[in-house]
Amino acid sequence: MDSVPAHWHRMRRTVHDVLRTRCILLRFIPPELIDIILELAEYWACVMSNRSTQMLVKASTETEPTSEQNIYLQSARVPRGSRVRRVTFRVRSCDQGKSNNAKCRGTYKGTSSWFEVGVVEAPQELVASNSEPDLTSNQSHSRRWFLQSNIHGARYRKLHEVVWSVYDQVTDPASTLDESDGAVKNAPNPDPNRLTTGSGSGRGFLENLHPGSSISLYAQAKYPGWENHVFSAEIEMECFL
């Protein structure tokens, strides 16, 4: 079993924690300085969503890639009045555990079992009510990003962590295209950067998260014989209030 990195145990602050700290600081510090202090300290509210039940996705033409059947986890909504600064994904999974391609086995090369994430916007009435996201809503219009590949032909379950931070994002809109909808269709053939870690860069992802948005985590497999075995997943959103 793989170990859990030490930084996973850092203190996670709730929305209440951050708002309470703001009120305390207002007694001593001008309001215009509080934002700067909280941002530099990365004093962000944490919104957690997780699932730990097993799910199997087999490559099939019967299920559309955008189908809710492919969604393993749907996150909570982005809190009202907040900006998402960092999202951490943790997924424990593996593929079918066998492959005839000995050169790619044990690497991220040639894998056809992977994960995507989509941003789903909520109707304004749901944003105002702070209702939980509904898996039965139309997911097909959500924008998609490649997240993580499984290791090719590995029998053991692997825990992957992918962190997308606002400090790592590329602001040029043209450079986000290879990580959004177009790249997802070609996910089994990752670019050179993905061959090392199996993960996507998430360019343009955080900019598309707004108050009321939620994140869908999709498990995918392509080509006959390929499978995606998912054991657990976690989505951690850190939001500036």
C-alpha positions in Angstrom: 0.0 0.0 0.0 1.2 3.5 -0.8 1.8 5.9 2.1 -0.1 9.1 2.7 2.1 12.3 2.2 2.6 14.3 5.4 1.1 17.5 4.0 -2.3 15.7 3.7 -2.6 16.2 7.4 -2.4 20.0 7.3 -5.1 21.9 9.0 -8.2 22.4 6.8 -10.1 25.6 7.5 -13.9 25.8 7.0 -15.8 28.7 5.6 -16.8 29.6 9.2 -13.1 29.6 10.3 -12.1 32.0 7.6 -15.0 34.4 8.1 -14.4 34.4 11.9 -10.7 35.2 11.3 -11.7 38.1 9.0 -13.9 39.5 11.8 -11.1 39.3 14.3 -8.6 41.0 11.9 -11.1 43.8 11.2 -10.6 45.0 14.8 -6.9 45.8 14.2 -6.2 46.0 10.5 -7.7 48.1 7.7 -10.0 46.0 5.4 -7.8 46.6 2.3 -4.9 44.8 4.0 -6.8 41.8 5.2 -7.2 40.4 1.7 -3.5 40.7 1.1 -2.6 39.0 4.4 -5.1 36.1 3.9 -3.9 35.5 0.4 -0.2 35.6 1.2 -0.8 33.2 4.1 -3.0 30.9 1.8 -5.6 31.2 4.5 -8.3 29.6 2.4 -11.6 27.8 3.2 -11.5 24.1 2.4 -14.5 22.4 0.8 -14.1 18.6 0.7 -15.9 15.9 -1.3 -15.0 12.2 -1.3 -16.2 8.7 -2.1 -14.8 5.3 -1.2 -16.9 2.8 -2.9 -15.6 0.6 -5.8 -16.7 1.3 -9.3 -15.7 -0.5 -12.6 -15.8 1.2 -16.0 -15.3 -1.0 -19.1 -14.6 0.3 -22.6 -17.9 0.2 -24.4 -19.7 2.1 -27.1 -22.9 1.7 -25.2 -22.1 4.4 -22.7 -21.5 8.0 -23.8 -18.4 9.5 -22.2 -20.5 12.3 -20.8 -23.0 10.0 -19.3 -23.7 10.3 -15.5 -22.9 6.6 -15.3 -19.2 7.6 -15.8 -19.3 10.1 -13.0 -17.5 8.7 -9.9 -17.7 11.8 -7.8 -19.5 15.1 -7.9 -18.1 17.9 -5.7 -19.9 20.3 -3.5 -20.6 23.7 -5.0 -18.1 26.6 -4.9 -19.3 28.8 -2.0 -21.0 32.1 -2.7 -18.7 35.1 -2.8 -15.5 33.0 -3.1 -12.7 32.4 -5.6 -11.2 29.0 -6.0 -7.4 29.2 -5.5 -6.4 25.5 -5.6 -8.0 22.2 -6.2 -6.4 18.9 -5.2 -7.6 15.6 -6.6 -6.7 12.3 -5.0 -7.7 9.1 -6.9 -7.0 5.5 -6.0 -7.4 3.2 -9.0 -5.9 0.8 -11.5 -6.6 -0.6 -15.0 -7.4 -4.2 -15.9 -3.9 -5.3 -14.7 -2.7 -6.9 -17.9 -1.4 -5.8 -21.3 0.3 -7.4 -24.3 2.4 -4.3 -24.7 5.5 -5.2 -22.6 7.3 -1.9 -23.5 4.5 0.3 -22.0 3.6 -2.0 -19.1 4.3 -0.3 -15.8 4.5 3.2 -17.3 1.9 5.9 -18.4 2.6 5.2 -22.1 -0.1 3.8 -24.3 -2.7 3.7 -21.5 -6.4 3.7 -22.4 -7.8 4.0 -18.9 -7.9 7.5 -17.4 -9.9 10.3 -15.5 -11.4 13.5 -16.7 -13.0 16.4 -14.8 -15.8 18.7 -15.9 -17.0 22.1 -14.6 -20.8 22.2 -14.2 -22.5 25.5 -13.8 -25.6 25.8 -11.6 -28.7 27.7 -12.4 -28.8 31.0 -10.6 -31.8 29.9 -8.4 -29.7 26.9 -7.1 -26.7 29.2 -6.5 -28.9 31.5 -4.3 -30.3 28.5 -2.4 -26.9 26.8 -2.0 -28.4 23.5 -3.0 -26.3 20.4 -3.5 -25.4 19.5 -7.2 -27.7 17.0 -8.9 -26.1 14.2 -10.9 -29.2 13.9 -13.0 -28.7 17.4 -14.4 -27.4 17.8 -18.0 -23.6 17.1 -17.8 -23.0 17.1 -21.6 -22.4 20.8 -21.7 -19.7 20.9 -19.0 -16.2 21.7 -20.2 -13.8 18.8 -19.8 -10.1 18.5 -18.8 -7.8 15.5 -18.7 -6.9 14.7 -15.1 -4.9 11.5 -14.7 -4.0 8.2 -16.5 -3.8 4.8 -14.8 -0.5 3.0 -14.9 -0.4 0.7 -18.0 -1.2 -2.9 -17.1 -0.6 -2.6 -13.4 -2.4 -5.1 -11.1 -2.0 -2.9 -8.0 -4.1 0.1 -7.1 -2.2 3.3 -7.2 -3.0 6.5 -5.3 -2.5 9.6 -7.5 -2.6 13.2 -6.3 -3.0 16.0 -8.8 -2.8 19.7 -7.6 -4.0 22.5 -9.8 -3.2 25.9 -8.3 -3.9 29.5 -9.5 -0.2 30.1 -9.2 0.5 27.4 -11.8 -2.2 28.5 -14.3 -1.4 29.9 -17.8 -3.5 33.0 -18.6 -3.3 32.8 -22.4 -6.7 31.4 -23.5 -5.1 29.8 -26.6 -2.9 27.6 -24.5 -5.8 26.1 -22.7 -7.1 24.2 -25.7 -4.9 21.2 -25.3 -6.2 20.5 -21.8 -9.9 21.0 -22.5 -12.5 19.3 -24.6 -10.2 18.6 -27.6 -7.6 16.8 -25.5 -10.0 14.7 -23.6 -11.0 12.9 -26.9 -7.3 11.9 -27.3 -6.6 11.2 -23.7 -5.1 7.7 -24.3 -2.4 9.4 -26.3 -1.0 11.9 -23.8 1.5 14.7 -24.6 5.2 14.2 -23.5 4.5 15.9 -20.1 1.8 13.4 -19.3 4.1 10.5 -20.1 6.1 11.2 -16.9 3.4 11.7 -14.3 0.3 10.6 -16.2 -1.4 13.8 -15.1 -2.8 16.9 -17.0 -1.8 20.5 -16.3 -5.4 21.8 -15.8 -4.7 24.9 -17.8 -7.8 27.1 -17.7 -9.6 25.0 -15.2 -9.6 27.3 -12.2 -10.7 30.2 -14.3 -13.9 28.3 -15.2 -14.9 27.7 -11.5 -17.4 30.3 -10.2 -19.6 30.5 -7.2 -22.2 27.7 -7.6 -20.0 25.6 -9.9 -19.4 22.0 -9.1 -16.8 19.5 -10.4 -17.6 16.1 -11.9 -14.9 13.4 -11.8 -15.3 11.0 -14.7 -13.7 7.5 -14.9 -13.0 6.5 -18.6 -11.7 3.6 -20.6 -11.3 3.2 -24.3 -10.7 0.3 -26.7 -11.8 -3.4 -26.1 -10.3 -5.0 -23.0 -9.5 -1.8 -21.2 -11.0 -1.2 -17.7 -10.9 1.5 -15.0 -11.2 0.2 -11.5 -11.9 3.1 -9.1 -11.6 2.5 -5.3 -11.7 6.0 -3.8 -11.5 9.6 -4.8 -11.3 13.0 -3.1 -11.8 16.6 -4.4 -10.4 19.3 -2.1 -11.3 22.9 -3.1 -9.5 25.8 -1.4 -11.4 29.0 -1.7 -10.5 32.7 -1.0 -13.3 34.4 0.8 
